[in-house]
């Protein structure tokens, strides 16, 4: 997964599954962050105050 926009350093990152369960939490350390997920599916990624829906194959 990748995003064109750079995230602010220190911004909080959260990945939620379709049921709203938190799959990953973290902090942006270098303007971008790679996140490993256990399986394919649809996820909501929140970074700071923003959010995006992503599909992982």
CHARMM-style PDB file with segment names, atoms N, HN, CA, C and O in Angstrom:
ATOM      1  N   UNK     1       0.847  -1.161   0.000  1.00  0.00      PROA
ATOM      2  CA  UNK     1       0.000   0.000   0.000  1.00  0.00      PROA
ATOM      3  C   UNK     1       0.891   1.222   0.000  1.00  0.00      PROA
ATOM      4  O   UNK     1       1.939   1.227   0.646  1.00  0.00      PROA
ATOM      5  N   UNK     2       0.501   2.229  -0.696  1.00  0.00      PROA
ATOM      6  HN  UNK     2      -0.350   2.225  -1.221  1.00  0.00      PROA
ATOM      7  CA  UNK     2       1.279   3.455  -0.680  1.00  0.00      PROA
ATOM      8  C   UNK     2       0.356   4.642  -0.859  1.00  0.00      PROA
ATOM      9  O   UNK     2      -0.748   4.516  -1.388  1.00  0.00      PROA
ATOM     10  N   UNK     3       0.812   5.763  -0.425  1.00  0.00      PROA
ATOM     11  HN  UNK     3       1.709   5.865   0.004  1.00  0.00      PROA
ATOM     12  CA  UNK     3       0.054   7.007  -0.517  1.00  0.00      PROA
ATOM     13  C   UNK     3       0.976   8.072  -1.077  1.00  0.00      PROA
ATOM     14  O   UNK     3       2.136   8.145  -0.673  1.00  0.00      PROA
ATOM     15  N   UNK     4       0.503   8.889  -1.982  1.00  0.00      PROA
ATOM     16  HN  UNK     4      -0.439   8.830  -2.310  1.00  0.00      PROA
ATOM     17  CA  UNK     4       1.335   9.918  -2.596  1.00  0.00      PROA
ATOM     18  C   UNK     4       1.707  11.023  -1.620  1.00  0.00      PROA
ATOM     19  O   UNK     4       2.832  11.522  -1.647  1.00  0.00      PROA
ATOM     20  N   UNK     5       0.773  11.408  -0.760  1.00  0.00      PROA
ATOM     21  HN  UNK     5      -0.141  11.003  -0.738  1.00  0.00      PROA
ATOM     22  CA  UNK     5       1.027  12.501   0.174  1.00  0.00      PROA
ATOM     23  C   UNK     5       1.910  12.024   1.319  1.00  0.00      PROA
ATOM     24  O   UNK     5       1.746  10.915   1.826  1.00  0.00      PROA
ATOM     25  N   UNK     6       2.847  12.876   1.716  1.00  0.00      PROA
ATOM     26  HN  UNK     6       2.981  13.777   1.304  1.00  0.00      PROA
ATOM     27  CA  UNK     6       3.708  12.569   2.858  1.00  0.00      PROA
ATOM     28  C   UNK     6       2.954  12.885   4.138  1.00  0.00      PROA
ATOM     29  O   UNK     6       2.276  13.908   4.226  1.00  0.00      PROA
ATOM     30  N   UNK     7       3.068  12.018   5.119  1.00  0.00      PROA
ATOM     31  HN  UNK     7       3.619  11.187   5.047  1.00  0.00      PROA
ATOM     32  CA  UNK     7       2.440  12.244   6.416  1.00  0.00      PROA
ATOM     33  C   UNK     7       3.392  13.040   7.301  1.00  0.00      PROA
ATOM     34  O   UNK     7       4.609  12.983   7.124  1.00  0.00      PROA
ATOM     35  N   UNK     8       2.839  13.773   8.240  1.00  0.00      PROA
ATOM     36  HN  UNK     8       1.851  13.820   8.383  1.00  0.00      PROA
ATOM     37  CA  UNK     8       3.660  14.542   9.163  1.00  0.00      PROA
ATOM     38  C   UNK     8       4.425  13.601  10.091  1.00  0.00      PROA
ATOM     39  O   UNK     8       3.888  12.601  10.565  1.00  0.00      PROA
ATOM     40  N   UNK     9       5.666  13.937  10.336  1.00  0.00      PROA
ATOM     41  HN  UNK     9       6.102  14.750   9.950  1.00  0.00      PROA
ATOM     42  CA  UNK     9       6.460  13.167  11.281  1.00  0.00      PROA
ATOM     43  C   UNK     9       5.794  13.210  12.647  1.00  0.00      PROA
ATOM     44  O   UNK     9       5.354  14.267  13.099  1.00  0.00      PROA
ATOM     45  N   UNK    10       5.722  12.069  13.294  1.00  0.00      PROA
ATOM     46  HN  UNK    10       6.080  11.210  12.927  1.00  0.00      PROA
ATOM     47  CA  UNK    10       5.119  11.977  14.613  1.00  0.00      PROA
ATOM     48  C   UNK    10       3.618  11.772  14.599  1.00  0.00      PROA
ATOM     49  O   UNK    10       3.013  11.582  15.654  1.00  0.00      PROA
ATOM     50  N   UNK    11       2.989  11.807  13.394  1.00  0.00      PROA
ATOM     51  HN  UNK    11       3.480  11.962  12.536  1.00  0.00      PROA
ATOM     52  CA  UNK    11       1.540  11.588  13.314  1.00  0.00      PROA
ATOM     53  C   UNK    11       1.219  10.149  13.713  1.00  0.00      PROA
ATOM     54  O   UNK    11       1.981   9.227  13.420  1.00  0.00      PROA
ATOM     55  N   UNK    12       0.103   9.973  14.371  1.00  0.00      PROA
ATOM     56  HN  UNK    12      -0.516  10.722  14.609  1.00  0.00      PROA
ATOM     57  CA  UNK    12      -0.329   8.628  14.769  1.00  0.00      PROA
ATOM     58  C   UNK    12      -0.984   7.919  13.586  1.00  0.00      PROA
ATOM     59  O   UNK    12      -1.716   8.523  12.802  1.00  0.00      PROA
ATOM     60  N   UNK    13      -0.703   6.638  13.484  1.00  0.00      PROA
ATOM     61  HN  UNK    13      -0.109   6.148  14.122  1.00  0.00      PROA
ATOM     62  CA  UNK    13      -1.214   5.785  12.417  1.00  0.00      PROA
ATOM     63  C   UNK    13      -2.066   4.688  13.040  1.00  0.00      PROA
ATOM     64  O   UNK    13      -1.684   4.089  14.046  1.00  0.00      PROA
ATOM     65  N   UNK    14      -3.230   4.428  12.432  1.00  0.00      PROA
ATOM     66  HN  UNK    14      -3.540   4.915  11.615  1.00  0.00      PROA
ATOM     67  CA  UNK    14      -4.076   3.334  12.896  1.00  0.00      PROA
ATOM     68  C   UNK    14      -4.707   2.668  11.685  1.00  0.00      PROA
ATOM     69  O   UNK    14      -5.194   3.352  10.784  1.00  0.00      PROA
ATOM     70  N   UNK    15      -4.702   1.336  11.655  1.00  0.00      PROA
ATOM     71  HN  UNK    15      -4.307   0.781  12.386  1.00  0.00      PROA
ATOM     72  CA  UNK    15      -5.330   0.573  10.583  1.00  0.00      PROA
ATOM     73  C   UNK    15      -6.461  -0.235  11.203  1.00  0.00      PROA
ATOM     74  O   UNK    15      -6.250  -0.992  12.150  1.00  0.00      PROA
ATOM     75  N   UNK    16      -7.678  -0.066  10.656  1.00  0.00      PROA
ATOM     76  HN  UNK    16      -7.850   0.550   9.886  1.00  0.00      PROA
ATOM     77  CA  UNK    16      -8.851  -0.763  11.161  1.00  0.00      PROA
ATOM     78  C   UNK    16      -9.419  -1.685  10.090  1.00  0.00      PROA
ATOM     79  O   UNK    16      -9.384  -1.360   8.903  1.00  0.00      PROA
ATOM     80  N   UNK    17      -9.940  -2.832  10.508  1.00  0.00      PROA
ATOM     81  HN  UNK    17      -9.968  -3.095  11.473  1.00  0.00      PROA
ATOM     82  CA  UNK    17     -10.581  -3.732   9.548  1.00  0.00      PROA
ATOM     83  C   UNK    17     -12.025  -3.272   9.318  1.00  0.00      PROA
ATOM     84  O   UNK    17     -12.452  -2.266   9.883  1.00  0.00      PROA
ATOM     85  N   UNK    18     -12.774  -4.006   8.491  1.00  0.00      PROA
ATOM     86  HN  UNK    18     -12.426  -4.823   8.032  1.00  0.00      PROA
ATOM     87  CA  UNK    18     -14.140  -3.597   8.144  1.00  0.00      PROA
ATOM     88  C   UNK    18     -15.084  -3.615   9.343  1.00  0.00      PROA
ATOM     89  O   UNK    18     -16.140  -2.982   9.305  1.00  0.00      PROA
ATOM     90  N   UNK    19     -14.722  -4.326  10.399  1.00  0.00      PROA
ATOM     91  HN  UNK    19     -13.864  -4.840  10.430  1.00  0.00      PROA
ATOM     92  CA  UNK    19     -15.542  -4.376  11.609  1.00  0.00      PROA
ATOM     93  C   UNK    19     -15.128  -3.331  12.640  1.00  0.00      PROA
ATOM     94  O   UNK    19     -15.686  -3.287  13.736  1.00  0.00      PROA
ATOM     95  N   UNK    20     -14.149  -2.486  12.296  1.00  0.00      PROA
ATOM     96  HN  UNK    20     -13.695  -2.522  11.406  1.00  0.00      PROA
ATOM     97  CA  UNK    20     -13.706  -1.438  13.197  1.00  0.00      PROA
ATOM     98  C   UNK    20     -12.658  -1.869  14.205  1.00  0.00      PROA
ATOM     99  O   UNK    20     -12.288  -1.095  15.088  1.00  0.00      PROA
ATOM    100  N   UNK    21     -12.170  -3.111  14.079  1.00  0.00      PROA
ATOM    101  HN  UNK    21     -12.471  -3.739  13.362  1.00  0.00      PROA
ATOM    102  CA  UNK    21     -11.123  -3.592  14.994  1.00  0.00      PROA
ATOM    103  C   UNK    21      -9.781  -3.013  14.587  1.00  0.00      PROA
ATOM    104  O   UNK    21      -9.451  -2.965  13.402  1.00  0.00      PROA
ATOM    105  N   UNK    22      -9.013  -2.576  15.566  1.00  0.00      PROA
ATOM    106  HN  UNK    22      -9.281  -2.615  16.528  1.00  0.00      PROA
ATOM    107  CA  UNK    22      -7.689  -2.023  15.300  1.00  0.00      PROA
ATOM    108  C   UNK    22      -6.740  -3.173  14.974  1.00  0.00      PROA
ATOM    109  O   UNK    22      -6.540  -4.082  15.780  1.00  0.00      PROA
ATOM    110  N   UNK    23      -6.160  -3.112  13.773  1.00  0.00      PROA
ATOM    111  HN  UNK    23      -6.322  -2.373  13.119  1.00  0.00      PROA
ATOM    112  CA  UNK    23      -5.226  -4.144  13.327  1.00  0.00      PROA
ATOM    113  C   UNK    23      -3.780  -3.736  13.601  1.00  0.00      PROA
ATOM    114  O   UNK    23      -2.949  -4.580  13.937  1.00  0.00      PROA
ATOM    115  N   UNK    24      -3.480  -2.450  13.459  1.00  0.00      PROA
ATOM    116  HN  UNK    24      -4.155  -1.765  13.187  1.00  0.00      PROA
ATOM    117  CA  UNK    24      -2.122  -1.932  13.679  1.00  0.00      PROA
ATOM    118  C   UNK    24      -2.211  -0.513  14.223  1.00  0.00      PROA
ATOM    119  O   UNK    24      -3.133   0.238  13.903  1.00  0.00      PROA
ATOM    120  N   UNK    25      -1.237  -0.164  15.051  1.00  0.00      PROA
ATOM    121  HN  UNK    25      -0.489  -0.774  15.311  1.00  0.00      PROA
ATOM    122  CA  UNK    25      -1.068   1.208  15.533  1.00  0.00      PROA
ATOM    123  C   UNK    25       0.401   1.553  15.367  1.00  0.00      PROA
ATOM    124  O   UNK    25       1.265   0.676  15.387  1.00  0.00      PROA
ATOM    125  N   UNK    26       0.669   2.818  15.204  1.00  0.00      PROA
ATOM    126  HN  UNK    26      -0.033   3.531  15.188  1.00  0.00      PROA
ATOM    127  CA  UNK    26       2.053   3.230  15.096  1.00  0.00      PROA
ATOM    128  C   UNK    26       2.176   4.726  15.012  1.00  0.00      PROA
ATOM    129  O   UNK    26       1.201   5.461  15.173  1.00  0.00      PROA
ATOM    130  N   UNK    27       3.391   5.168  14.758  1.00  0.00      PROA
ATOM    131  HN  UNK    27       4.182   4.571  14.627  1.00  0.00      PROA
ATOM    132  CA  UNK    27       3.708   6.577  14.610  1.00  0.00      PROA
ATOM    133  C   UNK    27       4.538   6.727  13.344  1.00  0.00      PROA
ATOM    134  O   UNK    27       5.434   5.925  13.083  1.00  0.00      PROA
ATOM    135  N   UNK    28       4.240   7.752  12.561  1.00  0.00      PROA
ATOM    136  HN  UNK    28       3.512   8.405  12.773  1.00  0.00      PROA
ATOM    137  CA  UNK    28       4.996   8.018  11.344  1.00  0.00      PROA
ATOM    138  C   UNK    28       6.376   8.543  11.739  1.00  0.00      PROA
ATOM    139  O   UNK    28       6.495   9.560  12.422  1.00  0.00      PROA
ATOM    140  N   UNK    29       7.408   7.836  11.301  1.00  0.00      PROA
ATOM    141  HN  UNK    29       7.311   7.010  10.746  1.00  0.00      PROA
ATOM    142  CA  UNK    29       8.770   8.188  11.691  1.00  0.00      PROA
ATOM    143  C   UNK    29       9.557   8.891  10.604  1.00  0.00      PROA
ATOM    144  O   UNK    29      10.496   9.626  10.910  1.00  0.00      PROA
ATOM    145  N   UNK    30       9.200   8.684   9.323  1.00  0.00      PROA
ATOM    146  HN  UNK    30       8.437   8.087   9.074  1.00  0.00      PROA
ATOM    147  CA  UNK    30      10.010   9.248   8.247  1.00  0.00      PROA
ATOM    148  C   UNK    30       9.201   9.777   7.069  1.00  0.00      PROA
ATOM    149  O   UNK    30       9.706   9.796   5.946  1.00  0.00      PROA
ATOM    150  N   UNK    31       7.976  10.201   7.287  1.00  0.00      PROA
ATOM    151  HN  UNK    31       7.566  10.186   8.199  1.00  0.00      PROA
ATOM    152  CA  UNK    31       7.140  10.729   6.210  1.00  0.00      PROA
ATOM    153  C   UNK    31       6.299   9.687   5.511  1.00  0.00      PROA
ATOM    154  O   UNK    31       5.344  10.023   4.812  1.00  0.00      PROA
ATOM    155  N   UNK    32       6.644   8.426   5.694  1.00  0.00      PROA
ATOM    156  HN  UNK    32       7.420   8.153   6.262  1.00  0.00      PROA
ATOM    157  CA  UNK    32       5.838   7.326   5.167  1.00  0.00      PROA
ATOM    158  C   UNK    32       6.054   6.122   6.079  1.00  0.00      PROA
ATOM    159  O   UNK    32       7.012   6.072   6.850  1.00  0.00      PROA
ATOM    160  N   UNK    33       5.158   5.166   5.977  1.00  0.00      PROA
ATOM    161  HN  UNK    33       4.380   5.206   5.350  1.00  0.00      PROA
ATOM    162  CA  UNK    33       5.255   4.007   6.872  1.00  0.00      PROA
ATOM    163  C   UNK    33       4.750   2.781   6.135  1.00  0.00      PROA
ATOM    164  O   UNK    33       3.688   2.826   5.515  1.00  0.00      PROA
ATOM    165  N   UNK    34       5.482   1.704   6.193  1.00  0.00      PROA
ATOM    166  HN  UNK    34       6.345   1.667   6.696  1.00  0.00      PROA
ATOM    167  CA  UNK    34       5.053   0.436   5.610  1.00  0.00      PROA
ATOM    168  C   UNK    34       4.377  -0.369   6.712  1.00  0.00      PROA
ATOM    169  O   UNK    34       4.879  -0.454   7.833  1.00  0.00      PROA
ATOM    170  N   UNK    35       3.230  -0.960   6.380  1.00  0.00      PROA
ATOM    171  HN  UNK    35       2.822  -0.891   5.470  1.00  0.00      PROA
ATOM    172  CA  UNK    35       2.457  -1.716   7.364  1.00  0.00      PROA
ATOM    173  C   UNK    35       2.169  -3.100   6.803  1.00  0.00      PROA
ATOM    174  O   UNK    35       1.614  -3.230   5.713  1.00  0.00      PROA
ATOM    175  N   UNK    36       2.543  -4.118   7.539  1.00  0.00      PROA
ATOM    176  HN  UNK    36       2.994  -4.012   8.425  1.00  0.00      PROA
ATOM    177  CA  UNK    36       2.239  -5.502   7.152  1.00  0.00      PROA
ATOM    178  C   UNK    36       0.902  -5.886   7.782  1.00  0.00      PROA
ATOM    179  O   UNK    36       0.686  -5.668   8.974  1.00  0.00      PROA
ATOM    180  N   UNK    37       0.005  -6.461   6.974  1.00  0.00      PROA
ATOM    181  HN  UNK    37       0.180  -6.638   6.006  1.00  0.00      PROA
ATOM    182  CA  UNK    37      -1.299  -6.881   7.468  1.00  0.00      PROA
ATOM    183  C   UNK    37      -1.446  -8.387   7.306  1.00  0.00      PROA
ATOM    184  O   UNK    37      -0.867  -8.974   6.391  1.00  0.00      PROA
ATOM    185  N   UNK    38      -2.220  -9.017   8.192  1.00  0.00      PROA
ATOM    186  HN  UNK    38      -2.690  -8.541   8.935  1.00  0.00      PROA
ATOM    187  CA  UNK    38      -2.305 -10.478   8.194  1.00  0.00      PROA
ATOM    188  C   UNK    38      -3.008 -11.104   6.994  1.00  0.00      PROA
ATOM    189  O   UNK    38      -2.753 -12.262   6.663  1.00  0.00      PROA
ATOM    190  N   UNK    39      -3.903 -10.339   6.329  1.00  0.00      PROA
ATOM    191  HN  UNK    39      -4.110  -9.398   6.597  1.00  0.00      PROA
ATOM    192  CA  UNK    39      -4.609 -10.918   5.185  1.00  0.00      PROA
ATOM    193  C   UNK    39      -5.129  -9.819   4.273  1.00  0.00      PROA
ATOM    194  O   UNK    39      -5.141  -8.644   4.641  1.00  0.00      PROA
ATOM    195  N   UNK    40      -5.558 -10.215   3.081  1.00  0.00      PROA
ATOM    196  HN  UNK    40      -5.548 -11.169   2.783  1.00  0.00      PROA
ATOM    197  CA  UNK    40      -6.119  -9.250   2.145  1.00  0.00      PROA
ATOM    198  C   UNK    40      -7.493  -8.814   2.641  1.00  0.00      PROA
ATOM    199  O   UNK    40      -8.117  -9.496   3.454  1.00  0.00      PROA
ATOM    200  N   UNK    41      -7.955  -7.673   2.144  1.00  0.00      PROA
ATOM    201  HN  UNK    41      -7.448  -7.119   1.484  1.00  0.00      PROA
ATOM    202  CA  UNK    41      -9.266  -7.170   2.529  1.00  0.00      PROA
ATOM    203  C   UNK    41      -9.332  -5.667   2.427  1.00  0.00      PROA
ATOM    204  O   UNK    41      -8.433  -5.025   1.883  1.00  0.00      PROA
ATOM    205  N   UNK    42     -10.398  -5.115   2.954  1.00  0.00      PROA
ATOM    206  HN  UNK    42     -11.127  -5.637   3.396  1.00  0.00      PROA
ATOM    207  CA  UNK    42     -10.623  -3.676   2.944  1.00  0.00      PROA
ATOM    208  C   UNK    42     -10.315  -3.125   4.331  1.00  0.00      PROA
ATOM    209  O   UNK    42     -10.766  -3.675   5.336  1.00  0.00      PROA
ATOM    210  N   UNK    43      -9.552  -2.045   4.386  1.00  0.00      PROA
ATOM    211  HN  UNK    43      -9.186  -1.598   3.569  1.00  0.00      PROA
ATOM    212  CA  UNK    43      -9.126  -1.456   5.649  1.00  0.00      PROA
ATOM    213  C   UNK    43      -9.307   0.050   5.612  1.00  0.00      PROA
ATOM    214  O   UNK    43      -9.286   0.664   4.545  1.00  0.00      PROA
ATOM    215  N   UNK    44      -9.483   0.634   6.777  1.00  0.00      PROA
ATOM    216  HN  UNK    44      -9.500   0.135   7.643  1.00  0.00      PROA
ATOM    217  CA  UNK    44      -9.467   2.082   6.928  1.00  0.00      PROA
ATOM    218  C   UNK    44      -8.134   2.442   7.550  1.00  0.00      PROA
ATOM    219  O   UNK    44      -7.754   1.887   8.581  1.00  0.00      PROA
ATOM    220  N   UNK    45      -7.426   3.367   6.930  1.00  0.00      PROA
ATOM    221  HN  UNK    45      -7.735   3.818   6.092  1.00  0.00      PROA
ATOM    222  CA  UNK    45      -6.139   3.815   7.451  1.00  0.00      PROA
ATOM    223  C   UNK    45      -6.314   5.253   7.924  1.00  0.00      PROA
ATOM    224  O   UNK    45      -6.697   6.129   7.149  1.00  0.00      PROA
ATOM    225  N   UNK    46      -6.032   5.485   9.198  1.00  0.00      PROA
ATOM    226  HN  UNK    46      -5.721   4.773   9.828  1.00  0.00      PROA
ATOM    227  CA  UNK    46      -6.102   6.829   9.769  1.00  0.00      PROA
ATOM    228  C   UNK    46      -4.693   7.303  10.079  1.00  0.00      PROA
ATOM    229  O   UNK    46      -3.918   6.609  10.736  1.00  0.00      PROA
ATOM    230  N   UNK    47      -4.376   8.491   9.598  1.00  0.00      PROA
ATOM    231  HN  UNK    47      -5.006   9.055   9.064  1.00  0.00      PROA
ATOM    232  CA  UNK    47      -3.095   9.122   9.884  1.00  0.00      PROA
ATOM    233  C   UNK    47      -3.402  10.539  10.330  1.00  0.00      PROA
ATOM    234  O   UNK    47      -3.943  11.338   9.565  1.00  0.00      PROA
ATOM    235  N   UNK    48      -3.055  10.846  11.570  1.00  0.00      PROA
ATOM    236  HN  UNK    48      -2.616  10.197  12.192  1.00  0.00      PROA
ATOM    237  CA  UNK    48      -3.421  12.157  12.108  1.00  0.00      PROA
ATOM    238  C   UNK    48      -4.922  12.304  12.102  1.00  0.00      PROA
ATOM    239  O   UNK    48      -5.635  11.454  12.635  1.00  0.00      PROA
ATOM    240  N   UNK    49      -5.417  13.387  11.497  1.00  0.00      PROA
ATOM    241  HN  UNK    49      -4.838  14.078  11.064  1.00  0.00      PROA
ATOM    242  CA  UNK    49      -6.864  13.635  11.429  1.00  0.00      PROA
ATOM    243  C   UNK    49      -7.494  13.118  10.149  1.00  0.00      PROA
ATOM    244  O   UNK    49      -8.714  13.173   9.992  1.00  0.00      PROA
ATOM    245  N   UNK    50      -6.665  12.610   9.222  1.00  0.00      PROA
ATOM    246  HN  UNK    50      -5.674  12.566   9.350  1.00  0.00      PROA
ATOM    247  CA  UNK    50      -7.168  12.117   7.945  1.00  0.00      PROA
ATOM    248  C   UNK    50      -7.425  10.624   7.965  1.00  0.00      PROA
ATOM    249  O   UNK    50      -6.923   9.904   8.827  1.00  0.00      PROA
ATOM    250  N   UNK    51      -8.217  10.168   6.998  1.00  0.00      PROA
ATOM    251  HN  UNK    51      -8.625  10.753   6.298  1.00  0.00      PROA
ATOM    252  CA  UNK    51      -8.517   8.748   6.864  1.00  0.00      PROA
ATOM    253  C   UNK    51      -8.701   8.409   5.395  1.00  0.00      PROA
ATOM    254  O   UNK    51      -9.122   9.246   4.597  1.00  0.00      PROA
ATOM    255  N   UNK    52      -8.374   7.154   5.047  1.00  0.00      PROA
ATOM    256  HN  UNK    52      -8.032   6.474   5.696  1.00  0.00      PROA
ATOM    257  CA  UNK    52      -8.556   6.681   3.681  1.00  0.00      PROA
ATOM    258  C   UNK    52      -8.956   5.204   3.717  1.00  0.00      PROA
ATOM    259  O   UNK    52      -8.517   4.451   4.586  1.00  0.00      PROA
ATOM    260  N   UNK    53      -9.783   4.810   2.774  1.00  0.00      PROA
ATOM    261  HN  UNK    53     -10.140   5.421   2.068  1.00  0.00      PROA
ATOM    262  CA  UNK    53     -10.168   3.411   2.629  1.00  0.00      PROA
ATOM    263  C   UNK    53      -9.219   2.776   1.632  1.00  0.00      PROA
ATOM    264  O   UNK    53      -9.022   3.316   0.544  1.00  0.00      PROA
ATOM    265  N   UNK    54      -8.622   1.635   1.980  1.00  0.00      PROA
ATOM    266  HN  UNK    54      -8.781   1.196   2.864  1.00  0.00      PROA
ATOM    267  CA  UNK    54      -7.702   0.951   1.070  1.00  0.00      PROA
ATOM    268  C   UNK    54      -8.096  -0.519   0.950  1.00  0.00      PROA
ATOM    269  O   UNK    54      -8.644  -1.108   1.881  1.00  0.00      PROA
ATOM    270  N   UNK    55      -7.811  -1.091  -0.198  1.00  0.00      PROA
ATOM    271  HN  UNK    55      -7.365  -0.612  -0.955  1.00  0.00      PROA
ATOM    272  CA  UNK    55      -8.048  -2.503  -0.437  1.00  0.00      PROA
ATOM    273  C   UNK    55      -6.705  -3.184  -0.631  1.00  0.00      PROA
ATOM    274  O   UNK    55      -5.900  -2.759  -1.460  1.00  0.00      PROA
ATOM    275  N   UNK    56      -6.465  -4.229   0.127  1.00  0.00      PROA
ATOM    276  HN  UNK    56      -7.119  -4.574   0.801  1.00  0.00      PROA
ATOM    277  CA  UNK    56      -5.197  -4.968   0.069  1.00  0.00      PROA
ATOM    278  C   UNK    56      -5.469  -6.297  -0.606  1.00  0.00      PROA
ATOM    279  O   UNK    56      -6.379  -7.028  -0.217  1.00  0.00      PROA
ATOM    280  N   UNK    57      -4.674  -6.606  -1.620  1.00  0.00      PROA
ATOM    281  HN  UNK    57      -3.934  -6.012  -1.936  1.00  0.00      PROA
ATOM    282  CA  UNK    57      -4.839  -7.872  -2.364  1.00  0.00      PROA
ATOM    283  C   UNK    57      -3.850  -8.895  -1.872  1.00  0.00      PROA
ATOM    284  OT1 UNK    57      -3.829 -10.021  -2.370  1.00  0.00      PROA
TER     285      UNK     57
END
